[in-house]
Amino acid sequence: MEKEIYQSPYRTYRTEKTHTSSEQKIQIIVEETDLLLTLTDKADKEEIAAFCYREIREIRNLIKCWVTMYPQIQHSLEPVPCPSNTPLCIQMMCKAGQLAHVGPFAAVAGTIAQFIAAKLHAYLTEKKLPSDVIAENGGDIFCCSEKERIIGILANPKEQCTVGIKLKKEQFPLSICSSSATIGHSLSFGNGDLAVVLAKNASLADALATRYGNLLKSKQDINIVLEQAKKDSKLKIENNPFGGDSGETGVSGVFLQIDGSIGAWGEIELTAIR
């Protein structure tokens, strides 16, 4: 029996409780980018929205400019050599594609989420406001937090989210990126319900989520993908937007789900969501 493909444009998972009483959520949509930001309620909502809108436009314009000159960056399903003198966002997408053996645009959503989170974190810090930030871009997340967080795992949008990944504050900043053959419009060559990757660098996490999703064709592939993830823990991307040791940008955890079976490896602690 064929699996049902969920392609509704409504992100119903966002109706779940995803923030504390001292935080607010701000949604910003710019063309294909649909970003949900979670941050302190002490920040002015209109001011933050205007700031993030400008930053999203800037990074999107950079990406569109280079895609116009080098269309293969957007359309190739294989790694593309990075053109010379490119901005950091393009460098990260191309490098992530090369490491994950996918096209650069497999990393675009995670890249945008991390760049906006980094900009907003710096903005809040300068304003001397609490600087915890969660940027979610269509299921690809970058989180900077001073406290423990739980990230929900939802393989079936028609069901309530009951399982999450518990993350300690020592793990942040961190990206949590997902790929699915049954949710959304993104291309996947696999059959998995969900492939979730944790890494310091969101470009790499996003690209590897795509790769693992492509490899996940049956539940017999779970162990194969987890073994690949262990090898990918040694991968590096220089020039992380949040700074820090580039050696820490490899995969730190993976969660997989297909046909009622799950697999996990790394710094993954599953917890019930009530």
Residue, then its C-alpha position, 0 to 999 in steps of 0.5 A: m500500500e502506498k504511503e499518504i503524502y502530506q503536502s498541505p501548506y498549513r504548518t499545523y505542527r506550529t499550533e503545538k506549545t513550543h515556547t514558555s510563558s516568558e517567550q513569544k513567537i513571530q512568524i515571517i514569510v518572505e517568498e518561499t521562506d516561512l520562518l517561525l522565531t521563538l525569543t524573549d517576550k521582552a523584545d518589541k515584536e514589530e522591531i524584531a519583525a522588521f529587523c528579521y525581515r531585512e535580514i531574510r531579504e538580504i540573504r535571499n537576495l544574495i542566494k538568488c543573485w548567485v543562483t542567477m549566475y550559477p543555476q547549477i547551485q539551485h538545480s543540481l542534485e549532485p555536489v557543485p564546486c563552490p564558485s570563487n568569491t562567493p558569500l559565506c551562505i553559498q560557501m556553506m551550502c556548496k561545502a555541505g552538499q559536497l560532504a553529504h553528496v547532494g546538491p547545494f540547495a538541499a542545505v538552503a533552509g537550514t542555512i537561512a535558519q542559522f544565519i537569521a538565528a545568529k543575526l538575531h542572537a547578536y541583536l538581542t545580546e547588543k540590546k542586553l535582552p535575553s538572547d535565547v533564539i529558536a529559528e524554525n524554517g519549515g522543519d529545519i531548526f537552529c536553536c541557541s539556548e541557555k536552558e534545556r529544550i525539547i524538540g518535538i518529533l512529528a512523523n505524521p501531521k495528522e497525529q498529535c506530537t507525543v515524542g520529542i528530543k530532550l536537549k541539554k543546554e550544553q548542546f547549544p547552539l545546535s541545529i536540528c534538521s529533518s527530511s521526509a519522503t512523506i511530508g512536504h514538497s521537498l524531493s526525496f529518493g527514499n521512503g522514510d517518514l523522518a530523518v532528523v540530524l543534529a549538528k552544530n552547523a545547520s547547512l551540514a545538518d540539512a544536507l545530511a538529513t536529505r542524504y539519510g532520507n534518500l538512503l532510507k528506503s526500508k526499515q532494513d536500511i536503518n542500521i546502514v544509515l546510522e553507521q554512516a552517521k557515525k562516520d559523518s560525525k568527523l565532518k567539518i565545515e569552516n566559518n560557522p556563523f556562530g563561531g566556535d571550533s569548526g571541528e564540532t560541526g559534524v553530526s552529533g545525533v540522528f533519529l530515523q523513522i520508517d514503517g513503524s520502526i525507529g533508530a537513533w544514534g548519538e546525543i539523542e535522548l527521547t522523551a514523552i510530550r504530554 
